[in-house]
Amino acid sequence: MNGIKNNTYYSSYNKEFSVKPTCFYSNINLNLKNKRKPGNAEHYSKGSYYQRSMIPKELIKDLFLNVFVQLKKISVLSKEYTKNYISNSLEKDQISLFD
């Protein structure tokens, strides 16, 4: 598989979850918590399929937050590139995309 392998454990985000390892492949580094922490050994042995299939909300929040941070970096770089490109091609008073 191509991409960056972002490893984490459910219990790194919520001690009520098991120590289940999981990974997310991406084209960006998601900076997920990757230290194994003690968790709830009975999380998967008891409960419904729904309960066993849950992902810690804290992990979901961290995923989105890290994606937004990366998008912000890309956006800033893209704006700077576009500003430089446009300013070299057009008169200064014609630039209104990002000002």
N, C-alpha and C positions, 0 to 999 in steps of 0.2 A: 504494500500500500504506500502511496506517495503522501507526502505532507508531514506535518509536525505531529508527533504523538504526545498528547497532553494527558498524563496519568494522574489519577487522584483516587481517593478512597471516600466512600460515602460517610464513614465515621469521622473523617477529617472535618466535615461540615456540620455534623449533628451526631452526638453520642448515642442517640436513640436508634440509629441505623447500624447495620452490621459493618464489618470491616471490608465490605465488598469492594474489590478493586474495579476500576472502570477507566476507560480512556476515550478521548475524543480526538479524532484526527481532524486537522484543520490546516489551512494555509497560513495561519498566524499562531504565535505562541499565546496561549490563553492564561498563562501564569496561575494555574490552579494549585491549590494546596496539595502537596504530595507526601507529607509526613503521615505515616500510618499511626492512627490513634486508636485506643481501645473503643470498642463499640458494643452494641447490644447483640449478643450471640443468638438470641431468640427471635430476632426480627424476621428472619426468613423461615424459621421452623414453624412458626405459628401465624395464623392470620390468613386472610383471603389473598387471592391473586392480586387484587387491587393494592392491598397493603404491601405485598412483596415487590410490586412493580414501581412503587413510589420512588422518586428522586428527591433528595433533601432540597427544600426550598432555598436554603442558603447556597447550595451548589448552583442551582439555576440562576440565582441572583448574581453570583460571582461570574458565571459564564457570560451573561448579558453585559455586566459591567465591563468585563475585560474586552468583549467585542466592541462595545461603544468606545472605549479608550483607544483601541486600534483604529476604529473608523474615524475618530477625531483626528488622530495623527495623519491618517491618509488624507483626510479632508483638508487639513492645514497645508500639507505638502502639495496637494493638488491645487489649492487656491494660490499658493506662492508660485508654483510653476505657471499656472494660467496667467496670473498677474504679470509675471516677467515676460511671458510670451506675448501677451497683448500689448504691454507697454513698449515693447520693442517693435511692434507692428503697427500700432495706431498712435494717434495724438493723445496726450494725457487727458484732455477734456472728454474724450470719447469713452474712457474707461468708467463703467458704472456697475460692473458685475459684482464686485465684492466690497465696494466702498460704502 
